[in-house]
């Protein structure tokens, strides 16, 4: 039987100098006995997977709401893809796979119903009460809202996982690393989680849009990434028939290009800065893990294309407007008459320092898409049973 001590010794022997060894963790806020057969980061990963918040991701929007079809990504499948991509890059760079995976699995726990539309609407509704963003909400989930242990609130995750969450840095994240040495860069594992997230949504959103028939292939043929992929597959830029097998080949090759470039460029950056330890990496103060300038530029072009032609397509926008109406109506109804809240949630109003608005916001942020829709029907459809 392999023990935690043996795993830690193996890490010390096999990880690169910039890899975060489990035995060197800064530990937890609340002292507790560590496992005999799991490292601190493995234990964190397992705690994250067993949370209610993690299970709820299965019915939270990535781009399409759940009732649009069973084959589109949801927030849980996105999270699993991020974790797989993160582990792949961590393994290639001899970083800590378990730490990378834990950060990836937890990075979206605070996402509300209806994706970024829900996040933006909750932020507007909470403008006079501290605002809302999913990254800060993720920290509330892991530090306060999950109640699973008698001796402390939250999950009592290690410093390195929590730091990875507050320093998660993509186009859709708001960085607030107060209390986590914001002048220092995150671990390489933290930085790889950032990359994995970007690769996942940049490739899977393209896949979902193709599956939905939203994209104009003629327009896609003008995108540098599309042309690079089709050249590598020896396929025309605008095939007459985009059958499922070709679509899978395209996305698979695109993922390979993104991963290969990220690993290669990050390895070059680590060598260029002569990184010899985790402390060396942190002291740089900015992320070294990333894409080559050429791929970063091509990714930027694709992001703009996706924004204009996918996230703002009429099918996505129609549901976005519905989502804003649902969340606005629920928020106002609960604030105006808190006694409509479930008893356990209502009880938090007097116990939580933030007051009624934050309790309502937490309640809404924890909802899945389908639960929010059902709550809306219960409150506003006179014939719906409450």
C-alpha positions as CSV (number, residue, x, y, z in Angstrom):
1,X,0.0,0.0,0.0
2,X,1.4,3.4,-1.0
3,X,1.3,6.0,1.8
4,X,1.0,9.7,1.7
5,X,4.7,10.0,2.8
6,X,5.7,7.8,-0.1
7,X,3.7,9.9,-2.6
8,X,5.3,13.0,-1.2
9,X,8.8,11.5,-1.6
10,X,8.0,10.5,-5.1
11,X,6.9,14.0,-5.9
12,X,10.1,15.4,-4.5
13,X,12.1,13.1,-6.8
14,X,10.0,13.4,-10.0
15,X,8.6,17.0,-10.1
16,X,10.6,19.7,-11.7
17,X,12.0,22.5,-9.5
18,X,9.0,24.7,-10.3
19,X,6.5,21.9,-9.4
20,X,4.6,22.4,-6.1
21,X,5.4,19.5,-3.9
22,X,2.5,18.5,-1.6
23,X,4.7,18.3,1.5
24,X,5.6,22.0,1.1
25,X,2.0,23.2,1.2
26,X,1.4,26.2,3.5
27,X,-1.5,24.2,5.0
28,X,-5.1,24.9,5.9
29,X,-6.8,27.7,7.9
30,X,-8.1,25.1,10.4
31,X,-5.7,22.5,11.6
32,X,-6.8,18.9,11.0
33,X,-5.3,15.5,10.7
34,X,-4.1,14.7,7.1
35,X,-4.9,11.5,5.4
36,X,-2.5,8.5,5.6
37,X,-2.9,7.6,1.9
38,X,-3.7,10.9,0.2
39,X,-1.6,14.1,-0.2
40,X,-3.1,17.4,0.9
41,X,-3.9,18.3,-2.8
42,X,-5.5,14.9,-3.4
43,X,-7.7,15.4,-0.4
44,X,-8.7,18.9,-1.6
45,X,-9.6,17.4,-5.0
46,X,-11.8,14.8,-3.4
47,X,-13.5,17.3,-1.1
48,X,-14.4,19.5,-4.1
49,X,-15.9,16.6,-6.1
50,X,-18.2,15.7,-3.2
51,X,-19.7,19.1,-2.8
52,X,-23.2,20.0,-3.5
53,X,-21.9,23.0,-5.6
54,X,-20.0,20.6,-7.8
55,X,-23.0,18.4,-8.5
56,X,-25.1,21.4,-9.4
57,X,-22.8,22.3,-12.2
58,X,-24.4,19.5,-14.3
59,X,-27.5,21.8,-14.7
60,X,-25.8,25.1,-15.1
61,X,-25.3,26.8,-18.4
62,X,-22.1,26.9,-20.4
63,X,-23.6,28.6,-23.4
64,X,-26.8,26.6,-24.1
65,X,-29.4,26.1,-21.4
66,X,-30.0,22.4,-20.5
67,X,-33.3,22.1,-22.4
68,X,-31.7,23.0,-25.7
69,X,-30.2,19.5,-26.0
70,X,-28.4,16.8,-24.2
71,X,-25.2,17.0,-26.3
72,X,-24.1,20.5,-25.5
73,X,-21.6,21.3,-22.8
74,X,-22.8,22.3,-19.4
75,X,-20.8,23.8,-16.6
76,X,-19.9,20.4,-15.3
77,X,-18.7,18.9,-18.6
78,X,-16.7,22.1,-19.1
79,X,-15.1,21.7,-15.7
80,X,-14.1,18.1,-16.5
81,X,-12.6,19.1,-19.8
82,X,-10.6,21.9,-18.0
83,X,-9.3,19.3,-15.5
84,X,-8.3,16.9,-18.2
85,X,-6.4,19.6,-20.1
86,X,-4.8,20.9,-17.0
87,X,-3.5,17.5,-16.0
88,X,-2.1,16.9,-19.5
89,X,-0.1,20.1,-19.4
90,X,1.0,19.6,-15.8
91,X,2.3,16.1,-16.6
92,X,4.2,17.4,-19.7
93,X,5.9,20.1,-17.6
94,X,6.5,17.9,-14.5
95,X,4.3,20.1,-12.4
96,X,1.9,18.8,-9.7
97,X,-1.1,17.1,-11.5
98,X,-3.2,16.8,-8.3
99,X,-2.9,20.5,-7.4
100,X,-3.7,21.5,-11.0
101,X,-6.7,19.2,-11.1
102,X,-8.0,20.5,-7.8
103,X,-7.9,24.1,-9.0
104,X,-9.5,23.2,-12.3
105,X,-12.3,21.3,-10.6
106,X,-13.2,24.1,-8.3
107,X,-12.7,27.1,-10.6
108,X,-16.4,27.5,-11.5
109,X,-18.1,26.4,-8.3
110,X,-19.5,29.9,-7.8
111,X,-21.0,30.2,-11.3
112,X,-24.8,31.0,-11.1
113,X,-27.5,29.7,-13.3
114,X,-27.6,30.8,-16.9
115,X,-23.8,31.3,-17.3
116,X,-22.3,34.7,-17.8
117,X,-25.7,36.2,-18.4
118,X,-26.7,35.2,-14.9
119,X,-23.4,36.5,-13.5
120,X,-23.8,39.9,-15.1
121,X,-27.4,40.3,-14.0
122,X,-26.7,39.4,-10.4
123,X,-23.8,41.9,-10.4
124,X,-26.3,44.6,-11.6
125,X,-28.9,43.6,-9.0
126,X,-26.2,43.6,-6.3
127,X,-24.6,46.9,-7.4
128,X,-25.5,48.7,-4.1
129,X,-24.7,45.6,-2.0
130,X,-21.1,44.6,-2.9
131,X,-21.7,43.3,-6.4
132,X,-21.3,39.8,-7.7
133,X,-18.7,37.9,-9.7
134,X,-18.4,34.1,-9.9
135,X,-14.8,34.1,-8.8
136,X,-15.5,35.7,-5.4
137,X,-18.6,33.5,-5.2
138,X,-16.4,30.4,-5.7
139,X,-14.4,31.5,-2.6
140,X,-17.6,32.0,-0.6
141,X,-18.6,28.4,-1.6
142,X,-15.3,26.8,-0.5
143,X,-14.8,29.0,2.6
144,X,-18.3,29.5,3.9
145,X,-21.4,28.2,2.1
146,X,-20.6,24.5,1.9
147,X,-21.3,23.2,5.4
148,X,-20.0,19.6,5.6
149,X,-17.8,19.5,8.7
150,X,-18.6,20.1,12.4
151,X,-15.4,22.1,13.2
152,X,-15.3,24.7,10.5
153,X,-17.3,26.2,7.6
154,X,-16.5,25.5,4.0
155,X,-14.0,22.9,2.8
156,X,-10.8,24.1,4.6
157,X,-8.8,23.7,1.4
158,X,-5.1,24.1,1.3
159,X,-3.5,27.6,0.7
160,X,-2.3,26.6,-2.7
161,X,-5.7,25.6,-4.0
162,X,-7.4,28.7,-2.6
163,X,-4.6,30.8,-4.1
164,X,-5.2,29.1,-7.4
165,X,-8.8,30.1,-7.3
166,X,-8.3,33.8,-6.4
167,X,-5.5,34.1,-9.0
168,X,-7.5,32.4,-11.8
169,X,-6.9,34.8,-14.6
170,X,-8.9,34.6,-17.8
171,X,-11.0,37.0,-19.8
172,X,-14.0,36.0,-17.7
173,X,-12.4,36.3,-14.2
174,X,-12.0,39.3,-11.9
175,X,-8.8,39.0,-9.9
176,X,-8.9,40.0,-6.2
177,X,-6.0,38.2,-4.5
178,X,-6.1,40.2,-1.3
179,X,-4.7,38.0,1.5
180,X,-2.8,35.8,-1.0
181,X,0.2,37.9,-1.8
182,X,-1.2,39.6,-4.9
183,X,2.3,40.9,-5.8
184,X,3.4,37.3,-6.4
185,X,2.5,35.1,-9.3
186,X,0.5,32.0,-8.7
187,X,2.1,28.6,-8.8
188,X,2.7,27.0,-12.2
189,X,-0.2,24.7,-11.5
190,X,-2.4,27.8,-11.0
191,X,-1.2,29.2,-14.3
192,X,-1.9,26.0,-16.1
193,X,-5.4,25.9,-14.8
194,X,-5.9,29.4,-16.4
195,X,-4.7,28.0,-19.7
196,X,-6.8,24.9,-19.5
197,X,-9.9,27.0,-18.9
198,X,-9.2,29.2,-21.9
199,X,-8.5,26.2,-24.2
200,X,-11.6,24.4,-23.0
201,X,-14.1,27.1,-23.8
202,X,-12.3,28.4,-26.9
203,X,-12.5,24.9,-28.5
204,X,-15.7,23.5,-27.0
205,X,-17.7,26.6,-27.7
206,X,-16.7,26.3,-31.3
207,X,-17.7,22.7,-31.3
208,X,-21.1,23.5,-29.8
209,X,-21.7,26.3,-32.3
210,X,-20.8,24.0,-35.2
211,X,-23.1,21.3,-33.8
212,X,-25.9,23.8,-33.5
213,X,-25.5,24.9,-37.1
214,X,-25.0,28.6,-36.0
215,X,-21.7,29.3,-37.8
216,X,-21.3,30.3,-41.4
217,X,-18.5,28.1,-42.7
218,X,-17.6,30.7,-45.3
219,X,-16.9,33.2,-42.5
220,X,-15.0,30.6,-40.4
221,X,-12.8,30.0,-43.4
222,X,-11.4,33.5,-42.8
223,X,-10.2,32.7,-39.3
224,X,-6.5,32.0,-39.0
225,X,-7.0,29.1,-36.5
226,X,-9.6,27.5,-38.7
227,X,-7.3,27.7,-41.7
228,X,-4.4,26.3,-39.7
229,X,-6.5,23.3,-38.6
230,X,-7.9,22.6,-42.0
231,X,-4.4,22.8,-43.6
232,X,-3.1,20.3,-41.1
233,X,-6.0,18.0,-41.9
234,X,-5.6,18.5,-45.6
235,X,-9.2,19.6,-45.8
236,X,-10.7,22.6,-47.7
237,X,-11.3,25.7,-45.7
238,X,-15.1,25.5,-46.3
239,X,-16.1,21.8,-46.8
240,X,-19.3,21.2,-48.6
241,X,-20.5,18.8,-45.8
242,X,-19.3,19.2,-42.2
243,X,-20.3,15.8,-41.0
244,X,-19.8,14.7,-37.3
245,X,-16.6,12.8,-37.9
246,X,-15.0,15.9,-39.6
247,X,-16.2,18.1,-36.9
248,X,-14.7,15.9,-34.2
249,X,-11.4,15.8,-36.2
250,X,-11.4,19.6,-36.4
251,X,-11.9,20.1,-32.7
252,X,-9.5,17.4,-31.7
253,X,-6.8,18.9,-33.9
254,X,-7.5,22.4,-32.5
255,X,-7.2,21.1,-29.0
256,X,-3.9,19.5,-29.9
257,X,-2.6,22.7,-31.5
258,X,-3.5,24.7,-28.4
259,X,-2.1,22.3,-25.9
260,X,1.1,21.7,-27.8
261,X,1.7,25.4,-28.2
262,X,1.0,26.1,-24.5
263,X,3.4,23.4,-23.4
264,X,6.2,24.5,-25.8
265,X,5.9,28.2,-25.0
266,X,5.7,27.7,-21.3
267,X,8.8,25.5,-21.3
268,X,10.7,28.2,-23.2
269,X,9.5,30.8,-20.7
270,X,10.7,28.7,-17.7
271,X,14.1,28.3,-19.3
272,X,14.4,32.0,-20.4
273,X,13.7,33.2,-16.8
274,X,16.0,30.5,-15.4
275,X,13.3,29.3,-13.0
276,X,14.9,27.0,-10.4
277,X,12.2,26.9,-7.7
278,X,8.6,27.7,-6.9
279,X,9.8,30.9,-5.2
280,X,11.6,31.9,-8.4
281,X,8.4,31.5,-10.3
282,X,6.3,33.4,-7.8
283,X,8.8,36.3,-7.7
284,X,8.4,37.0,-11.4
285,X,5.0,38.6,-10.5
286,X,3.2,37.6,-13.7
287,X,2.2,34.5,-15.5
288,X,4.9,32.6,-17.4
289,X,2.6,29.9,-18.6
290,X,0.9,31.0,-21.8
291,X,0.7,30.8,-25.6
292,X,3.2,31.9,-28.2
293,X,2.6,35.4,-29.5
294,X,1.4,33.9,-32.8
295,X,-1.2,31.6,-31.3
296,X,-2.3,34.2,-28.7
297,X,-3.1,36.6,-31.6
298,X,-5.0,33.9,-33.5
299,X,-6.9,33.0,-30.3
300,X,-7.8,36.7,-29.9
301,X,-9.3,36.8,-33.4
302,X,-11.3,33.7,-32.7
303,X,-12.6,35.0,-29.4
304,X,-14.0,38.1,-31.2
305,X,-15.6,35.9,-33.8
306,X,-17.2,33.7,-31.2
307,X,-18.5,36.7,-29.3
308,X,-20.1,38.3,-32.3
309,X,-21.4,35.2,-34.0
310,X,-22.1,32.7,-31.2
311,X,-22.6,34.5,-27.8
312,X,-24.6,37.2,-29.5
313,X,-26.5,34.9,-31.9
314,X,-30.3,35.2,-31.8
315,X,-30.8,31.7,-30.2
316,X,-28.4,32.5,-27.4
317,X,-29.7,36.0,-26.9
318,X,-33.3,34.9,-26.7
319,X,-32.5,32.7,-23.7
320,X,-30.2,35.3,-22.2
321,X,-33.2,37.8,-22.1
322,X,-35.4,35.1,-20.5
323,X,-32.6,34.4,-18.0
324,X,-32.3,38.1,-17.0
325,X,-36.1,38.3,-16.6
326,X,-36.2,35.1,-14.4
327,X,-33.3,36.2,-12.1
328,X,-34.6,39.8,-11.8
329,X,-38.1,38.6,-10.9
330,X,-36.8,36.1,-8.4
331,X,-34.4,38.6,-6.8
332,X,-37.0,41.3,-6.4
333,X,-39.7,38.9,-5.1
334,X,-37.4,37.5,-2.4
335,X,-36.1,40.9,-1.3
336,X,-39.6,42.4,-1.2
337,X,-41.1,39.5,0.7
338,X,-38.3,37.4,2.3
339,X,-40.8,35.0,3.9
340,X,-41.1,33.4,0.4
341,X,-37.6,32.0,1.0
342,X,-37.2,28.4,2.3
343,X,-37.0,28.4,6.1
344,X,-33.3,27.4,6.2
345,X,-32.4,30.2,3.8
346,X,-34.6,32.7,5.6
347,X,-32.8,31.8,8.9
348,X,-29.5,33.0,7.4
349,X,-30.8,36.6,7.0
350,X,-30.5,37.3,10.7
351,X,-27.2,35.3,11.1
352,X,-25.3,36.5,8.1
353,X,-23.4,39.8,8.5
354,X,-24.1,40.8,4.9
355,X,-27.9,40.9,5.3
356,X,-30.9,40.1,3.2
357,X,-29.6,41.0,-0.3
358,X,-26.4,38.8,0.0
359,X,-28.5,35.9,1.3
360,X,-30.8,36.2,-1.6
361,X,-27.9,36.5,-4.0
362,X,-26.3,33.3,-2.5
363,X,-29.6,31.5,-2.9
364,X,-29.9,32.5,-6.6
365,X,-26.2,31.9,-7.3
366,X,-26.6,28.3,-6.1
367,X,-29.5,27.5,-8.3
368,X,-29.3,25.4,-11.4
369,X,-31.0,26.6,-14.5
370,X,-33.9,24.2,-14.1
371,X,-34.4,25.0,-10.5
372,X,-34.4,28.7,-11.2
373,X,-37.0,28.1,-13.9
374,X,-39.1,26.0,-11.5
375,X,-38.9,28.7,-8.8
376,X,-40.0,31.3,-11.3
377,X,-43.1,29.1,-12.2
378,X,-43.9,28.5,-8.5
379,X,-43.8,32.2,-7.7
380,X,-45.5,33.7,-10.7
381,X,-47.7,31.0,-12.2
382,X,-51.0,30.9,-10.2
383,X,-51.7,27.3,-11.3
384,X,-48.3,26.0,-10.3
385,X,-48.1,24.2,-7.0
386,X,-45.7,26.0,-4.6
